Amino acid sequence: MEQNYLKKVVPYYEQLQQTLKKRISYGDYKPGERLIEAQIAREFAISRSPVREAIRALINEGLLIMVDKSQIVVYEPSLKDVKEIYECRIALESTAVTLAAQRATDKQLSVLEQILKDTAEAIKMEDKERIVACNVEFHECIIECSGNSRLKKLVEDLQSLTQFYRVLNIEGPNRAETILKGHTEIFRAIKNRDPEEASLKLTEHTREDLENIIKIIEQKR
């Protein structure tokens, strides 16, 4: 678990929100685990006010849940949740990648290609956190390439839970290599200016991710 240092440049609650989000995504806080404001405030040597704001923001993002007696617990993934989120992702991102294949600039294609190289290097170094970060960057870049700001906003609404599932999705044999293979196929279709192939490859890739996450959730039960 990372050292607990907070900077003063960014509001404390925003820094704390990101720290707690990372801990949730990487399993430092377990699904169903209760978080207590006073304990968090003592750990970071801050008042309870920014803790309360950070927790409220994470509840809005879906990563924390308020249960009986106002207790706050970590989100626990369900098959229904993951299926619904990935159904939304397929609908939104397949549209985005179709537009990206038509609109991506040469500079944006270079960025996508560099992300693939960075992913390969992260796999070589067995850097799980960087692999996940590259996964995020690749999909976010596709959204940018679409040139559709409203589509981007819809995708951002799913961002926190999508990140949670991306960390989960890295589990399993050869997962990083499988993800890189899927991204490479998507990139080739975009580069070849083939909207239908790009949409097909993204849909296949996302459905494969979904199948893996469902398997992981079922194994953890």
C-alpha positions, -999 to +999 in steps of 0.1 A: +000+000+000+014+034-009+027+059+016+002+083+029+014+117+018-010+144+007+001+175-013-015+210-007-017+220-044-049+199-050-078+200-025-074+173+001-107+156-007-097+152-044-064+137-034-081+114-009-107+105-035-081+093-059-061+074-032-092+056-020-103+049-056-069+033-063-071+012-031-106+000-040-096-008-076-064-027-066-081-046-038-064-030-008-099-024+004-119-056-001-154-057-016-179-054+012-153-039+036-166-011+058-148+023+057-149+046+087-145+083+083-127+088+116-101+061+109-094+076+075-091+111+089-066+099+115-046+079+089-041+110+067-040+135+096-068+156+082-103+167+094-133+146+087-148+172+063-126+163+032-130+126+041-168+130+040-165+149+006-142+121-009-166+094+003-196+112-011-179+115-045-170+078-045-206+069-036-217+089-067-192+070-088-205+037-075-173+025-058-187+029-023-222+020-011-242+034+018-260+006+037-281+003+068-273+028+097-254+050+072-225+026+071-202+029+041-189-002+024-168-010-007-187-018-038-190-056-045-192-065-082-222-085-093-228-104-126-257-081-133-236-050-129-207-061-151-231-073-178-249-040-179-218-019-179-202-039-207-234-038-227-232+000-224-195+000-233-200-021-264-228+002-276-208+034-269-173+024-278-183+005-310-198+038-322-166+057-311-143+033-329-164+035-361-160+073-360-123+070-351-116+049-382-130+078-402-117+108-383-084+099-366-056+121-375-021+109-383-009+123-350-037+104-331-028+072-349+008+077-337-004+081-302-024+049-304+006+030-318+029+043-290+004+031-264+006-004-279+044-002-276+042+010-240+018-018-233+043-044-247+071-029-226+049-029-194+041-066-201+079-073-205+085-056-171+055-073-155+042-039-144+006-047-137-003-011-128+012+003-160-005-024-181-039-013-167-030+024-173-021+016-209-054-001-213-072+030-200-051+052-223-059+031-254-097+032-249-097+069-239-076+078-271-102+060-292-129+082-277-108+113-284-103+101-320-141+099-325-143+137-321-177+134-304-178+153-271-212+140-261-202+104-266-171+111-245-193+124-217-215+093-218-184+071-216-170+091-187-201+084-167-190+047-166-154+055-160-149+046-123-166+012-125-150+005-158-116+011-142-125-012-113-133-040-138-102-033-159-080-041-128-100-072-122-097-082-159-059-084-158-062-116-137-059-149-154-033-166-176-018-145-204-044-118-199-021-089-206-010-105-239-046-112-249-056-076-242-026-063-262-036-086-291-071-073-291-059-037-290-035-043-319-063-057-341-085-027-333-056-003-341-050-020-375-086-016-384-086+021-375-053+027-393-067+009-424-097+033-423-121+003-420-150+013-397-169-020-399-138-040-390-128-016-362-163-020-347-162-058-351-128-061-334-137-038-306-169-057-299-151-090-300-124-076-276-149-062-251-170-093-251-139-114-244-131-091-215-166-096-202-164-134-204-131-133-184-145-110-157-176-131-153-153-161-148-133-143-122-163-131-103-178-167-103-145-181-091-143-156-062-177-166-049 
